Amino acid sequence: MITLLLLLVPLVASLVCLMLDQAKVKIFALGTSLVSLGITVYAFTLFNNDIADQFLVNYWWIQELGISFKAGIDGISILLVALTNFLLPLIILTSFRHDYKNASTFYALMLFMQFALIGVFTALDGFLFYIFWELALIPIYLICLMWGGKDSARITLKFFIYTLTGSLLMLAGLIYVYLQTPGAHTFDIDALYNVTLSPVAQSWLFWCFFLAFAIKIPIFPLHTWQPDTYTDAPTQGTMLLSGIMLKMGIYGIIRWMLPIIPQGLSEWGNTAMMLSIAGVVYASCMALVQKDFKRLVAYSSIAHVGLIAAGVFALNLQGLQGAMVQMIAHGVNVVGMFFIIDIIQRRMKTRQLDELGGFANNSPIFTILFMIVLLGSVALPLTNGFVGEFLLLNGVYQYSAWMALVGGLTIILGAVYMLRAYQKVMLGEPHARSVEFTGLHQTEKIVLVAIAAVIIVTGIYPKPIIHVAGPAIEDILAHVKDIY
Amino acid sequence: MVQFAWLIPMFPLLGFLLIGLLNKRLPVSLSGGIATLMVFLSFIVSAVIFGEVAQDGSVPERVVLFDWISVGDLSIPFSFLIDRLSVIMLMVVTGVGSLIHLYSIGYMHHEQDHPRYFSYLNLFVFFMLLLVLGSNYIVMFVGWEGVGLCSYLLIGFWFKNIDYSNAAKKAFIMNRIGDLGLLLGVFLIYTTFGSVGFREVFESARNFPENSEAITAICLLLFVGAMGKSAQIPLYTWLPDAMAGPTPVSALIHAATMVTAGIYMVVRSNVLYVLSPDASEIVAFVGLATAFFAATIGLKQNDIKKVLAYSTVSQLGYMFVALGVGAYQTALFHVITHAFFKALLFLGAGSVIHAMSGEQDIRRMGGLKKALPITHATFLIGTLAIAGLPPFAGFFSKDEILAKVWEHSPVMFIVLAVTSVLTAVYMLRLYWLTFYGDFRGTENQKHHLHESPATMTMPLVVLAILSTVGGFIGMPEVFHAPHFLNEFLAPVIWKVNHHEASETFEYMLMGISVVLLLLIMFATYNTYVTKKVMPEENDKDLQGFAKLVANKYYVDEIYEAVITKPLNGISSFVYKYIDQGFIDKLVNGTGTSLTGFSGVLRFVQTGNIGGYIFSMVIGIIVILVLTMIL
């Protein structure tokens, strides 16, 4: 029931949005996203850690093909649902000072996106998962295309081709696994988990799934759609992409890859690990030389998610726990960071680091909040980023000390590019134009304070996150360990 | 009372939040007062706990606050360890910390932005206390990184100056290099011992053989962390630059407390280092090299704070030599006396700078003795203490280090002895040039010269007293007086390699060092006061070795050329030609051909979304067909 509510509220709300006029739609979208958040909080209170797949809904959809509408929530899903439903109201709030043309369509698409994302994170049927996966692409594609920058047509096409290629590979993989289910074929997740696949099949299936998920995350060298898309998309689009959508890829690996093709992983896992770790260093180095602040954060995001992926491929409890914690942390921090960029850009009409500087004078509150978000993203202890990064690196270290050493360079490089950006934006003599940098508005304050609060609270007390995901992760690992 | 140990870091945290949140709403004069009071309250609680631990014997007590990170068999509680090592550090941090907070009220009087300064300073004390209180490596690491952050914020306190914020950035990044090493060391500790708690780790380590690979690797990785935080070769260049911060900050963070964190950590981990003589030898060697090189650079610096900064690097090197030869108590002894006299010297320098309206160049000073009587007297005590004249504090700790090193290796002893001569030379050069001779500043400065207010001179006097009598906590054996510190620390040091040094040697050492020191005093007085030899106005006039030293061996330039430039150059190149060039072109190529394809589709469909849904439909048909065939 709760799962259905979580899905239906944004879906219905999105349709209603289309009928509302520009003035009301913002408030309405914010209201429904808060309702979703309320339901999520309620779900948390009911959630029992030790039971898998709670709030289960299961109806036949296309019975002849063994496709059902089966969705439920476990410890992994609930965290990502919570992330989605926590970020959505904030993302909507960040748009309050923008006046987008066709606003009703804009908000309708955002809420539809929320619907699809919740679907991805709760689907327990392979085909249903695929449908939601594709549904999530449509709204973000349109948001980027219609409200993006000058070059949006070319850039969104690139993004589109990349992800479409990936999803088709995944579809092929899913169908193959489906066809191996005994008796009447079914896409039910339990059946897919228990399929016996030959090592050869697992080997090429690995690449089907890996490419699909790696593009979404993105993992080096499949990342080149990302900086362009993030930079070009409207702020809210970038936030949806980086804060939530890329977690679909990580989630996909954990939920749909590890338990189904464990042998494929034991064969190719090392390659995936190396690519992930290489991406950490590569993207960090790219971030070092960026002049556009938004592009810098886009590259830093590749570095961060590279480490998350590495933690997953380490296939141990700490790596996976770290991935869960860091998915939440990264989502919150990156939304905060992109909002900071938005705040600067709307005041100064530029994001070029060389054209900024000296804002620390103008707004002490902004200075402090920017610093807190920055500390979260460079993983200073007592912020959310540290807990995640510590567990991830520890997990990777159990896998290979050398990988941890190379991946750990993010600790140094992250500080280099982030402090450079902070210095260029905030420090130095005030510019002639710095007067244009006015203090924060009420909605801006609310969003950044909420984000800063989460950064610190989950950094000091991450136990609820770790606790809720624990049993579900152990279930997943049990599937992998069977093989070894 | 021990269970109330959480109060100790709580007070400065409260101060940070109070001052930070109220900010400008607080009356200007109040923020400094609150900050000082908070640290002083911590000091009182620390003193009470110190008293209890001193009486109670050796049982270490663990105070668990809450469960922080627990995953599988890795359990990291947020907990404190109260034992004889941590209480000593508590006393130093909160004691010297209170004095420097008090001093700051006077020093920062003319500054804007009091609340920001004092909230950062309180936050620093909070993290420093976490560092010394943590009962496992991770809580220690929280403090470790936290003090690094505060150091960053305070070095760059005057953020409008881009050079200062560069110095701040450099400090943070160099520390982070060390922190990566430390973190890897912690991971290895976890894989080796299955725990990161001090008690558990050291207990199981005791069963390991000497020089086992794992323990040596752990010790070296932890030492990389110490190199960053405690400014040892090759990660020392941030510390002299860190002098960009306000002078009390240099005294508190970059002399008395934070930079000694590396020494604290090695003392804390003494069980591991005892088990790895190989790693210890490396620690001693790096410490020795740092002590010597930094001292030579100190000879040619003309900025009063830079001289003290290099002297700090050099003194930290001393402490690492002591650690390397297994004299853990002696290293901590020097940490304590150094905290007294170096804080004193920095605060004295601050008082001079304050009087000189911000001038830091000793070539523009001279003859300040009369105008600044208290500053002069206390600075003299500090100078004598660091130079090692009995009965001042530095004499005892430095002598003990020299004696221990002699037992370990005569060659190291000689290098270290030469270093102490150099130390005496550059410190006395600084002293004579600043306080004796004629005044060399501008008329305006001369007119403005004044002794500092009581809030500043009082801490100077207290620290001068401590620098005078502080050494008595560790009297040399030959005096047959009790060595309080060694006895106090005995329970937390695993193995003390105790050789009875010969009495003749000890007396000779003392005798020679006193005679040498007097000679140096005479010689430097003769050079800088009688003959009025001034340092060159321009470094370009220097030749040979002097030029090399004045330019700090060009280490910054070498790092720039070998690391920073190539990293940026290669990254730019890769970004331009590979990321945006090759990889992206490859994909765009596919994109272009597909655009052509979708152009064909556009005859039947309209635009991209149509094409997309079309492909989804095809996908579903494919499934249907496949199921029918199979």
Interface residues (C-beta under 8 A of the other chain):
Chain A: L65 E134 L137 I138 Y141 L142 L145 T156 L157 K158 F160 I161 Y162 L164 L168 L171 I175 L179 H185 P221 T224 W225 Y282 C285 M286 L288 V289 Q290 L317 Q318 Q321 G358 A360 N361 P364 I368 L375 L380 P381 L382 F386 V387 F390 L391 L393 N394 Y397 Q398 A401 A404 L405 G408 L409 I411 I412 A415 V416 L419 R420 Q423 M426 L427 G428 E429 P430 I460 Y461 P462 K463 I466 G470
Chain B: G20 N23 F66 D67 W68 I69 S70 V71 G72 L74 R116 I138 F141 V142 E145 G146 L149 Y152 G156 F159 K160 I162 S165 N166 K169 F172 I173 R176 I177 D179 L180 L183 L184 F187 L188 Y190 T191 L567 N568 I570 S571 S572 V574 Y575 D579 I583 D584 V587 N588 T590 G591 L594 T595 N608 I609 Y612 S615 M616 G619 V622 I623 L624 L626 T627 L630
